[in-house]
Amino acid sequence: MSELAGTPPGLSDVAGAEGREDVLTPPPTGKLSKGALSWILHQGTRDPYVILVTIYVFAPYFSRVLIGDPVKGQATVADISTTYGLLTALLAPILGASIERYGPRKPLMALGLAIMVPLLFGLWWATPGALPVGLIGAFLIILGVVYNCGDVLQNSLLSRAAEKGQEPVLSGLGYAVANGLSVALLIFVMWAFVLPGQVSWSFVPAGPLFGLSQADHEPSRIVGPLAGAVMLLGAIPFFLWTRDAPRTGVSFVASLKEGVKLLIDTFRNLKGHADVAKFLGARMLYCDGMTALLIFGGLFAAGLMKWGELEMLAYGISLSIFGVLGGLIAPWLDKTLGPRRAVQLEVGICILVLLGTLGMGREKILFFWTWDAATHPAVWNGPLFRTLPELIYLGLGLLIAVFVTAQYASSRTLLVRLAPPDRMAAFFGLFSLSGTATMWVGSLLVALATKMFASQVAGFIPIAVLLALGLLGLFTVKGGGRES
């Protein structure tokens, strides 16, 4: 999930200061240290907040129940996302560029944890008539900013947690643990709180555990405290055993000033490298679209298909599992087509599938075919996804999950092929910045379009436009073809 936050200039979790050989050298087979395992666990326990709160469970509840109108809810969440995206774009690059000069990360990370955990527990009281909707929105904004800045600090300690050459192993395992744990938590919430009382399966409890009330939407609200508890537990071994950077003696204010200078120097690296600049510009556009797809995909499904907690949990589990497939096919596409054409294919398929989802509804299939549930029998007798439109929409969502994930991997490979080996770390800094600098634009456009046309579908059209513009930009890039 840290693709949403990116990594700061000069502090890539993929490329080290030595240059290209750090990216391409196979990792060693030695045992991972206690500090390395703690870094992986911390990464894995931070990311379920994104899946549970911002995408599949709490955000749809916020839109559907607290706001009470899917269209107004999508616009409100878009405003929230725009706000924390803009704040992240202002703060994260400077933090990333300056933290090396300052030194220790753990004090700032502890502060972030002290902010996030109480706010996540506070989401339990997000009920109609209890906490004001504006206050809950403020909670979500603060959570988004602190999480993204925390991702910068987490990534910057990767090289200290790993032995030489182990960075790709830690990075990959961090994502794997995050995805696996997120899926496990989604399954747990569905099994423990949502399915009880709705199915008579022997392995499902007769009633929701801990006496949670489905009528009061407590399964949707419990994910905040659940994400906070998991994050806190995963931080304990990290703070005990992962090495922090030593103090440099430079004051925090002085380090910020030097960080700004480093940012300026990083941009100067683009001089004389037109194809890298074109690629980063194109990525800025399509990455905005991909980020918006991730943030609003759950809201769109809940509103358009009128899915409740059970359907959204199953939807999130399915997409998270299929996202792994994208990471597996990306290397094959990179080798077969070359990374540039692989990214073009992946973005192009996302556009086509997104356009297909805009033509879906509970009584509509791909714009042109109507579906009357009263005259068509259920496709199967299960507790969810019983109609053909629901199954088709689920299939489209799975395709998007595969190719969004593949795009992230292929884009990174393409930069390795385009950037000069002796400046790899600097260009990975710009790569990360291109994923954060305008991450608020997609949310802003979604908010404006949703409000202007009073339609969730209209709100997603700017996402397709951003993806299309990024795809067109890729056609101006030379290089990154298939290697012989």
C-alpha positions in Angstrom: 0.0 0.0 0.0 2.9 2.3 0.3 2.6 2.9 -3.4 0.0 5.4 -2.3 2.6 7.3 -0.3 5.7 6.7 -2.4 9.2 7.1 -1.2 11.1 10.4 -0.8 13.7 11.8 -3.1 17.0 10.0 -2.7 15.5 7.4 -0.3 14.2 4.6 -2.5 13.2 1.3 -1.1 14.5 -0.2 -4.4 17.6 1.6 -5.3 20.5 2.3 -3.0 23.1 5.0 -3.1 25.4 2.7 -5.1 23.3 2.9 -8.2 21.9 0.4 -10.6 23.7 -2.7 -9.3 21.6 -2.6 -6.1 18.5 -2.9 -8.1 19.6 -5.7 -10.4 21.9 -7.8 -8.1 20.1 -10.9 -6.8 19.6 -10.8 -3.0 21.7 -13.0 -0.8 20.3 -16.1 0.7 21.5 -15.5 4.3 19.1 -15.4 7.2 17.2 -12.2 7.9 18.2 -10.5 11.2 15.8 -9.8 14.0 15.8 -6.1 13.0 14.9 -7.0 9.4 12.1 -9.2 10.4 10.8 -6.5 12.7 10.9 -4.0 9.8 8.9 -6.4 7.6 6.3 -6.9 10.4 6.0 -3.2 11.0 5.4 -2.6 7.3 2.8 -5.4 7.2 0.9 -4.2 10.2 0.7 -0.6 9.0 -1.0 -1.3 5.7 -4.2 -3.0 6.8 -5.4 0.5 7.9 -5.5 1.4 4.1 -7.5 -1.7 3.2 -9.9 -1.8 6.2 -10.5 2.0 6.7 -9.8 3.9 3.5 -11.0 1.5 0.8 -13.3 -1.4 1.6 -15.0 -1.2 4.9 -15.1 2.1 6.9 -15.0 4.6 3.9 -18.1 2.9 2.3 -19.8 3.0 5.7 -18.9 6.7 6.1 -20.4 7.4 2.6 -23.5 5.2 2.8 -24.5 5.6 6.4 -23.0 8.7 8.0 -23.4 10.9 4.9 -26.5 8.9 3.8 -26.2 9.5 0.1 -23.7 7.6 -2.2 -23.3 10.6 -4.5 -22.8 13.1 -1.8 -20.7 10.6 0.1 -18.3 10.1 -2.8 -17.9 13.8 -3.2 -17.2 14.2 0.6 -14.7 11.4 0.7 -13.1 12.9 -2.5 -12.8 16.3 -0.6 -11.2 14.5 2.3 -8.7 12.6 0.0 -7.9 15.8 -1.8 -7.1 17.6 1.4 -4.8 14.9 2.8 -3.3 14.3 -0.6 -2.4 18.0 -1.0 -0.9 18.1 2.5 1.1 14.9 1.8 2.4 16.4 -1.5 3.7 19.4 0.4 5.1 17.6 3.5 6.3 14.2 2.4 9.0 15.2 -0.2 10.6 17.7 2.2 10.5 15.2 5.0 12.0 12.6 2.8 14.8 14.9 1.5 15.7 16.2 4.9 15.5 13.2 7.2 18.9 11.8 6.3 20.5 15.1 7.5 18.6 15.0 10.7 19.2 11.4 11.7 16.8 9.5 14.0 13.4 8.4 12.6 11.9 6.6 15.5 10.9 9.6 17.6 8.9 11.0 14.7 7.5 7.5 14.0 6.5 7.1 17.7 4.7 10.5 17.4 2.8 9.3 14.3 1.8 6.2 16.1 0.6 8.2 19.1 -1.6 10.2 16.8 -2.9 7.4 14.5 -3.9 4.7 17.1 -6.2 6.9 19.2 -7.9 8.3 16.1 -8.4 4.8 14.7 -10.0 3.7 18.0 -12.1 6.9 17.8 -13.8 5.7 14.6 -15.7 3.3 16.8 -17.9 6.2 17.9 -18.6 7.3 14.3 -22.3 6.8 14.5 -25.2 9.0 13.2 -25.9 11.6 15.8 -22.8 10.9 17.9 -19.5 12.4 16.7 -20.1 15.2 14.0 -19.4 14.1 10.4 -17.0 17.0 10.1 -15.0 15.7 13.0 -14.8 12.2 11.5 -13.7 13.8 8.3 -10.9 15.6 10.2 -9.9 12.3 11.8 -9.6 10.8 8.3 -7.5 13.7 7.0 -5.1 13.5 9.9 -4.8 9.8 9.5 -4.0 10.1 5.8 -1.3 12.7 6.3 0.4 10.9 9.2 0.2 7.5 7.5 1.8 8.8 4.3 4.6 10.7 6.2 5.1 7.6 8.3 5.6 5.6 5.1 8.5 8.0 4.1 10.2 7.3 7.4 9.5 3.5 7.2 11.0 3.3 3.7 14.0 5.4 4.8 15.0 2.7 7.4 14.9 -0.1 4.9 18.7 0.0 4.1 19.5 0.0 7.8 17.2 -2.9 8.6 18.6 -5.0 5.7 22.1 -6.4 5.1 23.8 -5.4 1.9 21.7 -6.7 -1.0 18.7 -7.8 1.1 16.7 -4.6 0.4 14.5 -6.2 -2.4 13.8 -9.2 -0.2 12.6 -6.9 2.7 10.6 -4.7 0.4 8.8 -7.6 -1.3 8.2 -9.4 2.0 6.8 -6.2 3.5 4.2 -6.0 0.7 3.5 -9.7 1.0 2.9 -9.6 4.8 0.7 -6.5 4.3 -1.4 -8.1 1.7 -1.7 -11.4 3.5 -2.6 -9.8 6.8 -5.1 -7.5 5.2 -6.8 -10.4 3.6 -6.8 -12.3 6.9 -8.3 -9.4 8.7 -11.0 -9.0 6.1 -11.8 -12.7 6.3 -11.9 -12.5 10.1 -14.3 -9.5 10.1 -16.6 -11.3 7.7 -16.5 -14.6 9.7 -16.7 -13.1 13.1 -19.1 -10.2 12.7 -20.9 -10.1 9.3 -21.8 -13.7 8.3 -23.2 -14.8 11.7 -27.0 -14.8 11.5 -27.0 -14.7 7.7 -25.8 -18.2 6.9 -26.2 -21.6 8.7 -22.7 -22.9 8.0 -21.3 -24.9 10.8 -18.0 -23.1 10.9 -19.6 -19.7 11.3 -20.6 -18.5 14.8 -24.3 -18.4 15.5 -24.1 -14.7 16.3 -21.6 -11.9 15.9 -18.6 -12.3 18.3 -18.4 -9.9 21.3 -22.1 -9.1 20.9 -21.6 -6.7 18.0 -24.8 -5.4 16.4 -25.1 -5.6 12.7 -28.1 -3.3 12.8 -25.9 -0.6 14.3 -23.2 -1.2 11.7 -20.7 -2.1 14.5 -18.8 -4.5 12.1 -18.0 -1.5 9.9 -16.9 0.6 12.9 -14.8 -2.1 14.6 -12.3 -2.1 11.7 -10.8 1.2 13.0 -9.9 -0.1 16.5 -8.8 -3.4 14.8 -6.4 -1.6 12.4 -5.1 0.5 15.3 -4.5 -2.5 17.6 -2.7 -4.4 14.8 -0.5 -1.4 14.0 0.4 -0.9 17.7 1.3 -4.6 18.1 3.5 -4.6 15.0 5.3 -1.5 16.1 6.6 -3.1 19.4 9.3 -5.3 17.9 10.2 -2.6 15.4 11.0 -0.1 18.1 12.9 -2.8 20.1 15.1 -4.3 17.4 15.2 -2.4 14.1 18.2 -0.1 13.9 17.5 3.6 13.9 19.7 6.2 12.2 22.2 7.9 14.5 22.0 11.5 15.4 23.9 13.8 13.1 24.0 16.9 15.3 22.1 18.9 12.6 19.0 20.6 14.0 15.6 19.7 12.6 15.2 23.2 11.1 18.6 23.1 9.5 17.9 19.7 8.1 14.6 21.0 6.5 16.6 23.8 4.8 19.1 21.3 3.4 16.2 19.0 2.3 14.8 21.8 0.2 18.2 22.2 -1.5 18.4 18.5 -2.1 15.0 18.6 -3.8 16.2 21.3 -6.1 19.4 19.3 -6.9 17.2 16.2 -7.6 15.2 18.0 -10.2 18.4 19.2 -11.9 19.2 15.5 -12.5 16.5 15.6 -15.3 18.6 17.8 -17.4 19.8 15.9 -20.5 17.5 13.0 -19.8 14.4 13.8 -21.8 12.9 10.3 -22.0 13.1 9.8 -18.2 11.4 13.2 -17.8 8.7 12.3 -20.3 8.1 9.0 -18.5 7.9 10.6 -15.1 5.5 13.2 -16.4 3.3 10.4 -17.9 3.5 8.4 -14.7 2.4 11.4 -12.7 -0.8 11.4 -14.7 -1.6 7.7 -14.8 -0.4 7.2 -11.2 -3.0 9.8 -10.1 -5.6 7.8 -11.9 -4.5 4.6 -10.3 -4.5 6.2 -6.8 -8.0 7.5 -7.3 -9.1 4.0 -8.5 -7.8 2.5 -5.3 -9.3 5.2 -3.0 -12.7 5.3 -4.6 -13.1 1.8 -5.9 -14.8 0.6 -2.7 -17.1 3.6 -2.6 -18.1 3.2 -6.2 -18.9 -0.5 -5.8 -20.9 0.1 -2.6 -23.0 2.9 -4.2 -23.4 1.6 -7.7 -24.1 -2.0 -6.8 -25.8 -1.1 -3.5 -23.6 -3.6 -1.7 -23.5 -3.8 2.1 -20.9 -4.9 4.6 -20.8 -8.6 3.5 -20.4 -7.9 -0.2 -17.8 -5.2 0.4 -15.7 -7.5 2.6 -15.9 -10.3 0.0 -15.1 -7.8 -2.7 -12.0 -6.5 -0.8 -10.8 -10.1 -0.1 -11.2 -11.1 -3.8 -9.4 -8.0 -5.1 -6.6 -8.3 -2.6 -5.9 -11.9 -3.6 -6.1 -11.2 -7.3 -3.7 -8.3 -6.9 -1.0 -10.8 -6.1 -1.5 -12.2 -9.6 -0.5 -8.8 -11.0 2.8 -9.0 -9.3 3.4 -12.4 -10.8 2.5 -11.5 -14.5 4.4 -8.2 -14.5 7.8 -9.7 -14.9 6.6 -12.0 -17.7 5.1 -9.0 -19.5 8.3 -7.0 -19.0 10.4 -9.8 -20.5 7.9 -10.6 -23.3 7.0 -7.0 -24.4 9.6 -4.8 -22.8 8.6 -2.7 -19.7 7.5 0.3 -21.8 5.0 -1.7 -23.8 4.0 -3.7 -20.7 3.1 -0.5 -18.8 1.1 0.7 -21.9 -0.8 -2.6 -22.0 -1.5 -2.5 -18.3 -2.7 1.1 -18.2 -4.7 0.5 -21.4 -6.5 -2.5 -20.0 -7.3 -0.6 -16.8 -8.9 2.1 -19.0 -11.1 -0.4 -20.9 -12.2 -2.2 -17.8 -12.9 1.1 -16.0 -15.1 2.2 -18.8 -16.9 -1.2 -18.6 -17.6 -0.7 -14.9 -19.1 2.7 -15.6 -21.8 1.0 -17.6 -22.8 -1.4 -14.8 -25.5 -1.4 -12.2 -27.8 -3.8 -10.4 -30.2 -3.6 -13.3 -27.8 -2.9 -16.1 -24.9 -4.7 -17.9 -22.2 -2.8 -19.9 -24.5 0.2 -20.8 -26.7 -1.7 -23.3 -28.3 -4.7 -21.5 -31.0 -4.3 -18.9 -31.4 -6.9 -16.2 -34.6 -7.5 -14.2 -33.9 -9.6 -11.1 -37.6 -10.4 -10.8 -37.7 -12.2 -14.2 -34.2 -13.8 -13.9 -33.5 -16.5 -11.3 -30.4 -16.2 -9.1 -27.2 -17.4 -10.7 -26.5 -19.4 -7.5 -28.0 -19.9 -4.0 -25.1 -18.3 -2.0 -25.4 -15.4 0.4 -23.9 -12.8 -2.0 -23.2 -11.9 -5.6 -26.3 -13.8 -6.7 -27.1 -11.9 -9.9 -25.3 -11.7 -13.2 -24.6 -7.9 -13.0 -23.0 -8.5 -9.6 -20.8 -11.3 -10.9 -19.7 -9.3 -14.0 -18.9 -6.3 -11.9 -16.9 -8.5 -9.6 -15.0 -9.9 -12.6 -14.2 -6.4 -13.8 -12.9 -5.4 -10.4 -10.6 -8.4 -10.3 -9.1 -7.5 -13.7 -8.5 -3.9 -12.4 -6.8 -5.3 -9.3 -4.5 -7.5 -11.5 -3.4 -4.8 -13.9 -3.1 -1.9 -11.3 -0.7 -4.1 -9.4 1.2 -5.1 -12.5 1.5 -1.5 -13.5 3.3 -0.6 -10.3 5.9 -3.3 -10.8 6.4 -2.7 -14.6 6.8 1.1 -14.0 9.6 0.5 -11.6 11.3 -1.8 -14.1 10.9 0.8 -16.8 12.7 3.4 -14.8 15.6 1.0 -14.2 15.9 0.6 -18.0 15.7 4.4 -18.7 17.7 6.0 -15.9 21.5 6.3 -16.0 23.2 3.7 -13.7 25.3 6.3 -11.9 22.2 8.3 -10.9 19.8 5.6 -10.1 19.0 6.6 -6.5 18.3 10.2 -7.5 16.0 9.1 -10.3 14.1 6.7 -8.0 13.7 9.8 -5.8 12.0 11.6 -8.6 10.0 8.4 -9.4 8.6 8.4 -5.9 8.0 12.2 -6.0 6.0 11.7 -9.3 3.7 9.4 -7.3 3.0 11.9 -4.5 3.4 15.4 -5.9 0.0 15.5 -7.6 -1.8 12.6 -5.8 -4.5 15.1 -4.7 -5.4 16.0 -8.3 -7.4 12.8 -9.0 -9.4 13.2 -5.8 -10.1 16.9 -6.6 -11.4 16.0 -10.1 -13.5 13.2 -8.7 -15.0 15.6 -6.2 -15.7 18.3 -8.8 -17.3 16.0 -11.3 -19.4 14.2 -8.7 -20.8 17.5 -7.4 -21.2 19.1 -10.8 -23.2 16.2 -12.3 -24.6 14.7 -9.0 -23.5 11.3 -10.2 -21.0 8.7 -9.0 -20.4 7.5 -12.6 -19.6 11.1 -13.7 -17.2 11.4 -10.8 -15.1 8.5 -12.2 -14.8 9.9 -15.8 -11.8 12.1 -14.8 -10.0 9.0 -13.6 -10.3 7.5 -17.1 -9.1 10.8 -18.6 -6.0 10.9 -16.3 -5.2 7.3 -17.3 -5.6 8.1 -21.0 -3.4 11.2 -20.8 -0.7 9.1 -19.0 -1.0 6.4 -21.6 -0.6 8.9 -24.4 2.5 10.4 -22.7 4.1 6.9 -22.7 4.0 6.9 -26.5 6.5 9.8 -26.5 9.1 7.8 -24.5 11.9 6.1 -26.3 13.7 3.1 -24.7 12.5 0.4 -22.4 11.9 -2.1 -25.2 12.3 -5.8 -25.0 15.9 -7.0 -24.4 17.4 -9.5 -26.8 
